[in-house]
Amino acid sequence: MRYVYAALLIHASGKKVEEDNLKNVLTASGGDVDPARIKSLIASLSEVNIDEAIKMAPGIAVTPASSEATAPVKEEKKEEKEEEEEEALAGLGALFG
């Protein structure tokens, strides 16, 4: 994955993804460099439009949770608790009845 991330970083910086660029990024990150992997990645990416691949990639939509979505859950818990308390009180009333 480091090789793919390096390629994406190079692409994002507007430079062409080439062997020398990949080697430089991987070396700068402190990782070991495998020339065979670099050549393999370059060959794999030769026919890929990286921008299109990123657009087509399935992503996880991250949206902040709204307070409205959590509010009903809290109300339901509160209602359940109130019902339990009422049932408990009704049971006590039957004892003293």
N, CA, C and O atoms as a DFTB+ gen file, in Angstrom:
388 C
 N C O
     1  1       0.816      -1.196       0.000
     2  2       0.000       0.000       0.000
     3  2       0.861       1.263       0.000
     4  3       0.447       2.298      -0.522
     5  1       2.059       1.180       0.585
     6  2       2.916       2.366       0.616
     7  2       3.210       2.867      -0.792
     8  3       3.295       4.072      -1.030
     9  1       3.361       1.938      -1.710
    10  2       3.686       2.307      -3.083
    11  2       2.502       3.026      -3.736
    12  3       2.681       4.005      -4.461
    13  1       1.311       2.537      -3.473
    14  2       0.108       3.169      -4.021
    15  2      -0.079       4.550      -3.403
    16  3      -0.384       5.512      -4.109
    17  1       0.102       4.651      -2.093
    18  2      -0.022       5.953      -1.434
    19  2       1.003       6.940      -1.990
    20  3       0.691       8.109      -2.217
    21  1       2.215       6.463      -2.204
    22  2       3.250       7.329      -2.762
    23  2       2.847       7.807      -4.156
    24  3       3.034       8.975      -4.496
    25  1       2.295       6.903      -4.956
    26  2       1.848       7.275      -6.299
    27  2       0.729       8.312      -6.225
    28  3       0.714       9.266      -7.003
    29  1      -0.201       8.129      -5.299
    30  2      -1.289       9.099      -5.140
    31  2      -0.764      10.453      -4.679
    32  3      -1.253      11.496      -5.114
    33  1       0.217      10.434      -3.812
    34  2       0.815      11.678      -3.334
    35  2       1.500      12.416      -4.483
    36  3       1.354      13.630      -4.626
    37  1       2.236      11.684      -5.286
    38  2       2.905      12.289      -6.440
    39  2       1.871      12.867      -7.399
    40  3       2.016      13.990      -7.880
    41  1       0.836      12.097      -7.669
    42  2      -0.218      12.553      -8.577
    43  2      -0.907      13.804      -8.030
    44  3      -1.177      14.745      -8.777
    45  1      -1.189      13.813      -6.733
    46  2      -1.867      14.951      -6.109
    47  2      -1.010      16.217      -6.168
    48  3      -1.535      17.331      -6.187
    49  1       0.306      16.037      -6.195
    50  2       1.192      17.204      -6.269
    51  2       1.338      17.722      -7.697
    52  3       2.014      18.721      -7.942
    53  1       0.692      17.024      -8.640
    54  2       0.711      17.481     -10.024
    55  2       1.878      16.961     -10.839
    56  3       2.079      17.382     -11.978
    57  1       2.644      16.057     -10.270
    58  2       3.786      15.500     -10.991
    59  2       3.403      14.169     -11.622
    60  3       2.426      13.533     -11.228
    61  1       4.193      13.765     -12.609
    62  2       3.959      12.494     -13.276
    63  2       4.483      11.359     -12.395
    64  3       5.572      11.455     -11.830
    65  1       3.708      10.296     -12.285
    66  2       4.111       9.141     -11.480
    67  2       5.129       8.343     -12.292
    68  3       4.775       7.633     -13.233
    69  1       6.387       8.473     -11.912
    70  2       7.493       7.791     -12.577
    71  2       8.330       7.065     -11.537
    72  3       8.185       7.286     -10.334
    73  1       9.212       6.189     -12.023
    74  2      10.043       5.389     -11.117
    75  2      10.867       6.267     -10.181
    76  3      10.906       6.023      -8.975
    77  1      11.521       7.278     -10.724
    78  2      12.368       8.139      -9.892
    79  2      11.555       8.867      -8.828
    80  3      11.982       8.969      -7.678
    81  1      10.389       9.369      -9.207
    82  2       9.539      10.073      -8.244
    83  2       9.086       9.134      -7.130
    84  3       9.115       9.498      -5.954
    85  1       8.668       7.928      -7.505
    86  2       8.238       6.956      -6.488
    87  2       9.389       6.614      -5.553
    88  3       9.219       6.569      -4.335
    89  1      10.554       6.375      -6.129
    90  2      11.720       6.027      -5.315
    91  2      12.041       7.157      -4.341
    92  3      12.331       6.906      -3.172
    93  1      11.989       8.402      -4.820
    94  2      12.294       9.548      -3.956
    95  2      11.297       9.686      -2.811
    96  3      11.692       9.941      -1.673
    97  1      10.022       9.523      -3.099
    98  2       8.996       9.650      -2.053
    99  2       9.142       8.526      -1.031
   100  3       9.080       8.768       0.174
   101  1       9.334       7.313      -1.507
   102  2       9.468       6.177      -0.590
   103  2      10.731       6.297       0.258
   104  3      10.709       5.972       1.445
   105  1      11.813       6.751      -0.326
   106  2      13.056       6.935       0.420
   107  2      12.887       8.041       1.459
   108  3      13.351       7.912       2.591
   109  1      12.225       9.123       1.072
   110  2      12.003      10.239       1.998
   111  2      11.123       9.836       3.172
   112  3      11.249      10.388       4.265
   113  1      10.231       8.874       2.948
   114  2       9.348       8.440       4.032
   115  2      10.034       7.455       4.969
   116  3       9.462       7.051       5.981
   117  1      11.260       7.071       4.629
   118  2      12.011       6.186       5.513
   119  2      11.769       4.715       5.259
   120  3      12.202       3.877       6.049
   121  1      11.098       4.385       4.192
   122  2      10.811       2.987       3.908
   123  2      11.828       2.365       2.975
   124  3      12.596       3.058       2.309
   125  1      11.817       1.046       2.941
   126  2      12.660       0.323       1.999
   127  2      12.054       0.449       0.612
   128  3      10.838       0.563       0.461
   129  1      12.904       0.429      -0.390
   130  2      12.443       0.575      -1.762
   131  2      12.744      -0.709      -2.522
   132  3      13.887      -1.165      -2.564
   133  1      11.710      -1.284      -3.119
   134  2      11.850      -2.490      -3.935
   135  2      11.655      -2.089      -5.397
   136  3      10.532      -1.807      -5.813
   137  1      12.731      -2.061      -6.177
   138  2      12.626      -1.635      -7.579
   139  2      11.627      -2.461      -8.390
   140  3      10.983      -1.933      -9.296
   141  1      11.493      -3.733      -8.079
   142  2      10.543      -4.579      -8.813
   143  2       9.109      -4.120      -8.560
   144  3       8.293      -4.095      -9.481
   145  1       8.804      -3.761      -7.330
   146  2       7.456      -3.270      -7.011
   147  2       7.180      -1.937      -7.693
   148  3       6.075      -1.686      -8.175
   149  1       8.190      -1.096      -7.724
   150  2       8.024       0.202      -8.384
   151  2       7.715      -0.002      -9.861
   152  3       6.790       0.610     -10.394
   153  1       8.487      -0.861     -10.525
   154  2       8.267      -1.122     -11.951
   155  2       6.896      -1.730     -12.186
   156  3       6.217      -1.391     -13.156
   157  1       6.490      -2.625     -11.301
   158  2       5.178      -3.259     -11.424
   159  2       4.059      -2.230     -11.286
   160  3       3.092      -2.250     -12.048
   161  1       4.193      -1.340     -10.322
   162  2       3.172      -0.309     -10.117
   163  2       3.117       0.648     -11.305
   164  3       2.033       1.003     -11.770
   165  1       4.267       1.057     -11.788
   166  2       4.307       1.955     -12.948
   167  2       3.637       1.286     -14.145
   168  3       2.879       1.927     -14.872
   169  1       3.914       0.002     -14.349
   170  2       3.294      -0.725     -15.462
   171  2       1.784      -0.820     -15.271
   172  3       1.027      -0.688     -16.233
   173  1       1.347      -1.046     -14.042
   174  2      -0.087      -1.156     -13.755
   175  2      -0.806       0.171     -13.959
   176  3      -1.948       0.201     -14.418
   177  1      -0.141       1.254     -13.620
   178  2      -0.764       2.574     -13.721
   179  2      -0.662       3.188     -15.113
   180  3      -1.251       4.238     -15.371
   181  1       0.078       2.548     -16.006
   182  2       0.307       3.138     -17.331
   183  2      -0.985       3.342     -18.114
   184  3      -1.078       4.274     -18.913
   185  1      -1.967       2.499     -17.902
   186  2      -3.227       2.608     -18.639
   187  2      -4.383       3.093     -17.770
   188  3      -5.546       2.999     -18.163
   189  1      -4.056       3.611     -16.585
   190  2      -5.095       4.034     -15.648
   191  2      -5.115       5.555     -15.550
   192  3      -4.078       6.196     -15.380
   193  1      -6.306       6.113     -15.660
   194  2      -6.497       7.535     -15.398
   195  2      -6.764       7.647     -13.893
   196  3      -7.847       7.301     -13.422
   197  1      -5.792       8.120     -13.163
   198  2      -5.884       8.131     -11.699
   199  2      -7.062       8.970     -11.219
   200  3      -7.745       8.586     -10.270
   201  1      -7.308      10.104     -11.858
   202  2      -8.443      10.947     -11.451
   203  2      -9.763      10.201     -11.601
   204  3     -10.619      10.265     -10.719
   205  1      -9.931       9.497     -12.710
   206  2     -11.160       8.722     -12.929
   207  2     -11.257       7.561     -11.940
   208  3     -12.343       7.253     -11.449
   209  1     -10.135       6.924     -11.649
   210  2     -10.138       5.808     -10.698
   211  2     -10.556       6.281      -9.313
   212  3     -11.277       5.580      -8.604
   213  1     -10.106       7.460      -8.934
   214  2     -10.480       8.009      -7.627
   215  2     -11.973       8.321      -7.587
   216  3     -12.642       8.053      -6.589
   217  1     -12.493       8.891      -8.682
   218  2     -13.921       9.212      -8.736
   219  2     -14.781       7.955      -8.694
   220  3     -15.859       7.958      -8.099
   221  1     -14.313       6.884      -9.323
   222  2     -15.088       5.653      -9.414
   223  2     -14.962       4.781      -8.166
   224  3     -15.768       3.875      -7.958
   225  1     -13.966       5.048      -7.346
   226  2     -13.732       4.222      -6.163
   227  2     -14.882       4.381      -5.181
   228  3     -15.342       5.493      -4.921
   229  1     -15.344       3.255      -4.637
   230  2     -16.405       3.364      -3.629
   231  2     -15.842       4.028      -2.382
   232  3     -14.767       3.673      -1.897
   233  1     -16.571       4.970      -1.890
   234  2     -16.115       5.683      -0.708
   235  2     -17.135       5.589       0.398
   236  3     -18.294       5.239       0.178
   237  1     -16.694       5.900       1.559
   238  2     -17.585       5.918       2.709
   239  2     -17.995       7.364       2.926
   240  3     -17.153       8.237       3.136
   241  1     -19.265       7.599       2.876
   242  2     -19.770       8.949       3.098
   243  2     -19.752       9.233       4.592
   244  3     -20.459       8.598       5.374
   245  1     -18.946      10.180       4.957
   246  2     -18.835      10.543       6.361
   247  2     -19.628      11.818       6.565
   248  3     -19.292      12.871       6.022
   249  1     -20.675      11.711       7.348
   250  2     -21.484      12.880       7.650
   251  2     -21.599      13.012       9.156
   252  3     -21.699      12.012       9.866
   253  1     -21.586      14.218       9.636
   254  2     -21.719      14.390      11.077
   255  2     -23.120      13.993      11.531
   256  3     -24.110      14.256      10.849
   257  1     -23.179      13.373      12.664
   258  2     -24.471      12.971      13.213
   259  2     -25.195      14.209      13.710
   260  3     -24.618      15.038      14.413
   261  1     -26.441      14.327      13.346
   262  2     -27.207      15.486      13.794
   263  2     -27.838      15.180      15.142
   264  3     -28.058      14.021      15.493
   265  1     -28.121      16.216      15.878
   266  2     -28.731      16.026      17.188
   267  2     -30.160      15.522      17.049
   268  3     -30.691      14.892      17.964
   269  1     -30.786      15.798      15.903
   270  2     -32.147      15.325      15.676
   271  2     -32.197      13.807      15.576
   272  3     -33.156      13.181      16.027
   273  1     -31.176      13.226      14.991
   274  2     -31.153      11.775      14.821
   275  2     -30.998      11.071      16.164
   276  3     -31.545       9.987      16.361
   277  1     -30.264      11.673      17.079
   278  2     -30.064      11.036      18.370
   279  2     -31.184      11.360      19.350
   280  3     -31.391      10.622      20.314
   281  1     -31.895      12.428      19.124
   282  2     -32.946      12.829      20.054
   283  2     -34.043      11.777      20.202
   284  3     -34.423      11.492      21.338
   285  1     -34.579      11.180      19.136
   286  2     -35.634      10.187      19.312
   287  2     -35.195       8.982      20.142
   288  3     -35.989       8.425      20.899
   289  1     -33.955       8.588      20.002
   290  2     -33.463       7.449      20.773
   291  2     -33.503       7.779      22.252
   292  3     -33.918       6.950      23.063
   293  1     -33.082       8.968      22.608
   294  2     -33.101       9.375      24.004
   295  2     -34.532       9.435      24.520
   296  3     -34.803       9.030      25.651
   297  1     -35.447       9.939      23.698
   298  2     -36.842      10.028      24.115
   299  2     -37.430       8.640      24.325
   300  3     -38.174       8.415      25.280
   301  1     -37.095       7.699      23.428
   302  2     -37.611       6.340      23.569
   303  2     -37.125       5.722      24.867
   304  3     -37.898       5.080      25.579
   305  1     -35.846       5.912      25.181
   306  2     -35.309       5.365      26.419
   307  2     -36.006       5.992      27.616
   308  3     -36.308       5.315      28.598
   309  1     -36.257       7.298      27.522
   310  2     -36.907       8.004      28.617
   311  2     -38.333       7.491      28.801
   312  3     -38.785       7.294      29.929
   313  1     -39.052       7.273      27.670
   314  2     -40.417       6.763      27.744
   315  2     -40.439       5.362      28.339
   316  3     -41.303       5.045      29.157
   317  1     -39.484       4.514      27.927
   318  2     -39.426       3.157      28.465
   319  2     -39.194       3.196      29.965
   320  3     -39.805       2.433      30.714
   321  1     -38.317       4.079      30.402
   322  2     -38.013       4.183      31.818
   323  2     -39.243       4.648      32.591
   324  3     -39.529       4.139      33.675
   325  1     -39.974       5.620      32.030
   326  2     -41.180       6.113      32.684
   327  2     -42.228       5.011      32.774
   328  3     -42.898       4.879      33.798
   329  1     -42.378       4.214      31.713
   330  2     -43.341       3.115      31.721
   331  2     -42.967       2.087      32.780
   332  3     -43.835       1.576      33.487
   333  1     -41.679       1.784      32.890
   334  2     -41.240       0.824      33.901
   335  2     -41.536       1.354      35.301
   336  3     -41.962       0.601      36.178
   337  1     -41.309       2.649      35.509
   338  2     -41.579       3.240      36.815
   339  2     -43.071       3.185      37.126
   340  3     -43.462       2.891      38.255
   341  1     -43.913       3.471      36.116
   342  2     -45.358       3.420      36.316
   343  2     -45.807       2.002      36.653
   344  3     -46.647       1.807      37.532
   345  1     -45.251       1.015      35.960
   346  2     -45.606      -0.379      36.232
   347  2     -45.175      -0.773      37.638
   348  3     -45.888      -1.483      38.348
   349  1     -43.994      -0.298      38.026
   350  2     -43.518      -0.617      39.368
   351  2     -44.419       0.020      40.421
   352  3     -44.731      -0.607      41.434
   353  1     -44.837       1.260      40.187
   354  2     -45.729       1.926      41.125
   355  2     -47.089       1.241      41.174
   356  3     -47.688       1.120      42.243
   357  1     -47.578       0.793      40.016
   358  2     -48.862       0.088      39.987
   359  2     -48.764      -1.202      40.783
   360  3     -49.701      -1.575      41.488
   361  1     -47.644      -1.875      40.672
   362  2     -47.446      -3.111      41.436
   363  2     -47.411      -2.839      42.926
   364  3     -47.948      -3.624      43.708
   365  1     -46.791      -1.745      43.335
   366  2     -46.753      -1.379      44.746
   367  2     -48.139      -1.010      45.245
   368  3     -48.499      -1.320      46.380
   369  1     -48.919      -0.343      44.392
   370  2     -50.289       0.021      44.767
   371  2     -51.130      -1.217      45.022
   372  3     -51.981      -1.214      45.911
   373  1     -50.906      -2.259      44.265
   374  2     -51.667      -3.494      44.440
   375  2     -51.328      -4.137      45.774
   376  3     -52.179      -4.793      46.374
   377  1     -50.115      -3.965      46.244
   378  2     -49.729      -4.537      47.526
   379  2     -50.467      -3.856      48.677
   380  3     -50.845      -4.504      49.653
   381  1     -50.666      -2.554      48.553
   382  2     -51.292      -1.813      49.632
   383  2     -52.775      -1.579      49.392
   384  3     -53.465      -1.018      50.243
   385  1     -53.254      -1.997      48.260
   386  2     -54.512      -1.857      47.765
   387  2     -55.760      -1.671      48.263
   388  3     -56.722      -1.582      47.500
